[in-house]
Amino acid sequence: MTIAVTGATGFVGQALLDRAEEAGIAVRALNRRDQPPRAGVEWVRGDLDDHAALRKLCRGTEAVIHVAGVVNAPDPEGFERGNVTGTLNVIEAARQAGVPRLVHVSSLSAREPDLSVYGASKARAEKLVRASGIDWTIVRPPGIYGPRDTEYLEMFRLARWGLLPVPPREGRSSLIHVDDLARLLLALLPRSEEASHRVYEPDDGRKNGWSHYELARTIGWAMGRRPWVIHLSRASLERVARADRFVRGPRAKLTLDRVGYMAHPDWVVTHGSRPPSGLWRPLIPTREGLKATAQWYRDNNWL
């Protein structure tokens, strides 16, 4: 089997390449910059706006795993271009190449498109996938953590100093380790009744997810600390977002758009939406996964 992968150089994409190599699956991977040679991977230079590169990426492959997307952008046009137009370009290239299968990585934020521009763009991308005419599966991951992640890294850094600000007290969310997500994406490659035209919301298997307090204390435990957890109101989060924008400009991690979904109380996977256990189940307990992630950060001088 040869598959096409977008977003292969990112956090999820790198884990996917690792698992594909273990499984003996050949990958043709899109990349914007030159990459070192890697066993089982054929790099295709280009991006989601490059139609010729996308056609080359998809040609002769048996499935496309579309991971690439924009998580943070300074304006709505950035989300539209990266998540909506980019997905449409991948679909068109896959259809022209006769690729029979598409696994699309979306986001839980697509459930609530009115909360953020990001979520709205992911919801529009899902509509394109549903109408593609290709045999598809949509995967909506919750919070993804693990080695190479830069999103939860901020929480690990703050926990080291014994202080962790988090969203409002009533919020809960699900989590998944990046390796578990990568295994699911590969498990969905074959066409099957249980996978075709389905929307799955995978997680670590923890019923009712994690409260912000529980997650903060567990990250503190992974760092060998007992942090003081401070719940910030939406108004406080907005003030912090404005300050982050002032200090870091377009590189700001906390944006006003992110505040929209961070303040939402329910990012727990929907009951009945998990992949069937015969197809996939999570293997990495979150406490152990967070501790191993903290160690990876230390070993690689990220903390």
Phi, psi and omega per residue, in radians:
M1 nan 2.388 2.987
T2 -2.114 2.250 -3.135
I3 -2.104 2.712 3.051
A4 -1.773 2.405 -3.107
V5 -2.307 2.248 2.950
T6 -1.748 2.742 -3.125
G7 1.204 0.442 -3.018
A8 -1.224 -0.358 -3.115
T9 -1.613 -0.024 -3.129
G10 -1.528 -3.025 -3.087
F11 -1.013 -0.973 3.135
V12 -1.226 -0.705 -3.098
G13 -1.058 -0.694 3.128
Q14 -1.135 -0.718 3.081
A15 -1.126 -0.654 3.117
L16 -1.114 -0.742 3.099
L17 -1.102 -0.677 3.106
D18 -1.056 -0.824 -3.100
R19 -1.231 -0.616 3.111
A20 -1.136 -0.683 3.103
E21 -1.090 -0.741 3.105
E22 -1.068 -0.634 -3.091
A23 -1.495 -0.061 -3.135
G24 1.279 0.485 3.138
I25 -1.703 2.177 3.106
A26 -1.327 2.450 -3.065
V27 -2.181 2.350 2.920
R28 -1.871 2.049 -2.915
A29 -2.094 2.322 3.103
L30 -1.384 2.379 3.114
N31 -2.557 2.469 -3.132
R32 -1.496 -0.379 -3.131
R33 -2.260 2.731 3.126
D34 -1.001 2.401 -3.127
Q35 -2.112 2.631 3.080
P36 -1.168 2.659 3.106
P37 -0.984 2.527 -3.141
R38 -2.485 2.375 -3.101
A39 -1.042 2.287 3.064
G40 1.400 0.058 -3.077
V41 -2.102 2.245 2.974
E42 -1.855 2.002 -3.115
W43 -1.420 2.394 3.068
V44 -2.082 2.018 -3.076
R45 -1.310 2.203 3.116
G46 2.748 -3.082 3.102
D47 -2.439 -3.006 -3.047
L48 -1.266 -0.167 3.059
D49 -1.640 -0.121 -3.046
D50 -1.667 1.700 -3.056
H51 -1.135 -0.673 3.138
A52 -1.125 -0.734 3.126
A53 -1.140 -0.672 3.133
L54 -1.177 -0.646 3.079
R55 -1.129 -0.738 3.098
K56 -1.122 -0.685 3.132
L57 -1.038 -0.753 -3.007
C58 -1.510 -0.395 -3.015
R59 -1.039 2.161 3.064
G60 1.368 0.158 3.134
T61 -1.679 2.799 -3.092
E62 -1.737 -0.193 3.107
A63 -2.899 2.717 3.036
V64 -2.071 2.279 2.952
I65 -1.890 1.938 -3.070
H66 -1.682 1.736 -3.103
V67 -1.734 -0.575 -2.995
A68 -1.044 2.525 3.095
G69 -3.096 3.008 -3.141
V70 -1.882 2.096 3.131
V71 -1.633 -0.556 -3.084
N72 -2.364 2.295 3.134
A73 -2.589 2.597 -3.120
P74 -1.296 -0.255 -3.106
D75 -2.673 2.881 -3.131
P76 -1.029 -0.550 -3.118
E77 -1.088 -0.585 3.112
G78 -1.117 -0.740 3.087
F79 -1.167 -0.728 -3.119
E80 -1.094 -0.782 -3.109
R81 -1.181 -0.793 -3.060
G82 -1.329 -0.688 -3.012
N83 -1.727 -0.561 -3.084
V84 -1.700 -1.070 3.139
T85 -1.082 -0.694 3.115
G86 -1.047 -0.755 3.106
T87 -1.136 -0.736 3.106
L88 -1.045 -0.724 3.134
N89 -1.113 -0.695 3.094
V90 -1.121 -0.759 3.137
I91 -1.070 -0.800 -3.127
E92 -1.086 -0.728 3.123
A93 -1.145 -0.713 3.134
A94 -1.141 -0.722 3.124
R95 -1.137 -0.756 3.127
Q96 -1.095 -0.578 -3.126
A97 -1.504 -0.089 3.141
G98 1.264 0.466 3.120
V99 -1.216 2.221 -3.026
P100 -1.480 -0.195 -2.964
R101 -2.457 2.409 3.127
L102 -2.355 2.135 3.016
V103 -1.908 2.049 -3.018
H104 -1.921 2.165 3.109
V105 -1.571 1.946 -3.138
S106 -1.838 -2.373 -3.103
S107 -2.819 2.619 3.037
L108 -1.032 -0.426 -3.127
S109 -1.092 -0.353 3.110
A110 -1.150 -0.313 3.087
R111 -1.191 -0.485 -3.061
E112 -2.220 1.228 -3.025
P113 -1.171 -0.279 -3.128
D114 -1.423 -0.162 -3.066
L115 -1.454 -0.450 -3.064
S116 -2.732 2.686 3.059
V117 -1.123 -0.668 3.098
Y118 -1.021 -0.899 -3.129
G119 -1.057 -0.683 3.124
A120 -1.116 -0.679 3.139
S121 -1.190 -0.656 3.105
K122 -1.188 -0.622 3.096
A123 -1.154 -0.704 3.104
R124 -1.158 -0.657 3.097
A125 -1.098 -0.694 3.110
E126 -1.069 -0.683 3.118
K127 -1.078 -0.670 3.100
L128 -1.123 -0.717 3.129
V129 -1.109 -0.771 -3.136
R130 -1.076 -0.566 -3.094
A131 -1.651 0.151 -2.978
S132 -1.254 -0.435 -3.041
G133 1.454 -0.036 3.079
I134 -1.690 2.619 3.041
D135 -1.181 2.025 -2.964
W136 -2.189 2.767 2.887
T137 -2.403 2.360 3.086
I138 -1.861 2.288 3.100
V139 -2.008 2.160 3.111
R140 -1.897 1.572 3.141
P141 -1.237 2.624 2.942
P142 -1.460 -2.597 3.095
G143 -1.112 2.214 -3.102
I144 -1.863 2.242 3.127
Y145 -2.255 2.960 3.103
G146 2.424 -3.142 3.120
P147 -0.948 2.436 3.136
R148 1.435 -0.095 -3.120
D149 -1.277 2.359 3.102
T150 -1.861 -0.135 -3.101
E151 -1.381 -0.969 3.117
Y152 -1.320 -0.210 3.123
L153 -0.933 -0.668 3.139
E154 -1.023 -0.684 -3.137
M155 -1.181 -0.689 3.096
F156 -1.100 -0.722 3.135
R157 -1.109 -0.757 -3.142
L158 -1.184 -0.669 3.140
A159 -1.066 -0.566 3.120
R160 -1.051 -0.520 -3.140
W161 -1.627 0.035 3.036
G162 1.460 0.269 -3.123
L163 -2.452 2.236 -3.131
L164 -2.340 1.811 3.006
P165 -1.364 2.376 -3.107
V166 -2.375 2.924 3.112
P167 -1.107 3.128 -3.067
P168 -0.917 2.645 -2.989
R169 -1.002 -0.627 -3.009
E170 -1.349 -0.108 -3.057
G171 -1.327 2.562 3.058
R172 -2.404 2.656 3.125
S173 -2.624 2.753 3.040
S174 -1.660 2.833 3.140
L175 -2.356 2.790 3.018
I176 -2.652 2.446 3.060
H177 -1.323 2.498 -3.063
V178 -1.051 -0.583 3.129
D179 -1.208 -0.655 3.066
D180 -1.118 -0.709 3.097
L181 -1.114 -0.748 3.140
A182 -1.065 -0.719 3.107
R183 -1.100 -0.662 3.105
L184 -1.121 -0.783 -3.119
L185 -1.028 -0.674 3.107
L186 -1.270 -0.619 3.122
A187 -1.139 -0.401 -3.110
L188 -1.525 -0.040 -3.067
L189 -1.113 -0.801 -3.131
P190 -1.162 2.492 3.053
R191 -1.228 2.264 3.138
S192 -2.730 2.789 -3.127
E193 -1.113 -0.644 -3.090
E194 -1.362 -0.198 -3.127
A195 -1.914 -0.521 -3.025
S196 -1.210 2.328 3.068
H197 0.945 0.788 3.107
R198 -2.141 2.652 3.007
V199 -1.993 2.056 -3.098
Y200 -1.976 2.499 3.062
E201 -2.116 1.638 -3.099
P202 -1.467 2.757 3.056
D203 -2.724 -2.937 -3.107
D204 -1.462 0.028 3.124
G205 1.564 -0.018 -3.132
R206 -1.341 2.072 -3.131
K207 -1.106 2.311 3.136
N208 1.166 0.228 3.022
G209 1.108 -2.671 -3.063
W210 -2.151 2.345 2.958
S211 -1.283 2.777 3.119
H212 -1.040 -0.643 3.133
Y213 -1.146 -0.803 -3.133
E214 -1.059 -0.759 -3.130
L215 -1.140 -0.759 -3.131
A216 -1.078 -0.774 3.140
R217 -1.167 -0.596 3.131
T218 -1.227 -0.667 3.053
I219 -1.129 -0.697 3.063
G220 -1.045 -0.775 3.088
W221 -1.028 -0.739 3.136
A222 -1.094 -0.463 3.131
M223 -1.643 0.034 -3.120
G224 1.299 0.434 -3.121
R225 -2.235 2.904 3.049
R226 -2.146 1.425 -2.959
P227 -1.254 2.676 2.980
W228 -1.393 2.057 -3.070
V229 -1.682 2.139 -3.132
I230 -1.989 2.126 3.081
H231 -1.505 2.175 3.136
L232 -1.748 2.395 3.054
S233 -1.251 2.936 3.100
R234 -1.052 -0.715 3.136
A235 -1.073 -0.693 3.114
S236 -1.155 -0.725 3.107
L237 -1.068 -0.674 3.124
E238 -1.138 -0.680 3.099
R239 -1.128 -0.726 3.109
V240 -1.113 -0.692 3.135
A241 -1.092 -0.725 3.118
R242 -1.139 -0.678 3.121
A243 -1.169 -0.707 3.126
D244 -1.107 -0.708 3.102
R245 -1.103 -0.698 -3.140
F246 -1.130 -0.706 -3.062
V247 -1.397 -0.832 -3.002
R248 -1.848 -0.068 3.094
G249 1.043 -2.346 -3.109
P250 -1.167 -0.197 3.111
R251 -1.556 0.088 -3.111
A252 -1.044 2.349 3.112
K253 -1.417 -0.739 3.141
L254 -1.708 1.973 3.133
T255 -1.960 2.860 3.082
L256 -1.077 -0.574 3.105
D257 -1.146 -0.689 3.115
R258 -1.172 -0.608 3.116
V259 -1.008 -0.601 -3.126
G260 -0.972 -0.748 3.140
Y261 -1.664 -0.379 3.069
M262 -1.115 -0.614 -3.107
A263 -1.415 -0.162 3.109
H264 -1.231 2.374 -2.985
P265 -1.366 -0.257 -2.988
D266 -2.296 1.726 2.973
W267 -2.085 0.693 3.026
V268 -1.585 2.452 -3.111
V269 -1.030 2.558 -3.078
T270 -1.219 2.408 3.105
H271 -1.012 2.293 3.133
G272 1.482 0.005 -3.088
S273 -1.716 -0.132 3.128
R274 -1.146 2.624 3.043
P275 -1.049 2.576 3.113
P276 -1.071 2.491 -3.051
S277 -1.098 -0.452 3.094
G278 -1.231 -0.346 3.124
L279 -1.606 -0.726 -3.045
W280 -2.895 2.604 2.962
R281 -2.616 2.624 -3.138
P282 -1.200 2.513 -3.123
L283 -1.956 -0.315 -3.007
I284 -1.839 1.911 3.055
P285 -1.076 2.410 -2.984
T286 -1.128 -0.682 3.122
R287 -1.019 -0.846 3.133
E288 -1.172 -0.637 3.127
G289 -1.141 -0.699 3.105
L290 -1.173 -0.674 3.118
K291 -1.136 -0.728 3.112
A292 -1.164 -0.607 3.099
T293 -1.145 -0.752 3.084
A294 -1.023 -0.718 3.124
Q295 -1.151 -0.676 3.101
W296 -1.086 -0.757 3.089
Y297 -1.005 -0.773 3.132
R298 -1.103 -0.837 -3.074
D299 -1.078 -0.504 -3.090
N300 -1.826 0.243 3.058
N301 1.029 0.656 3.079
W302 -1.585 -0.226 3.140
L303 -1.865 nan nan
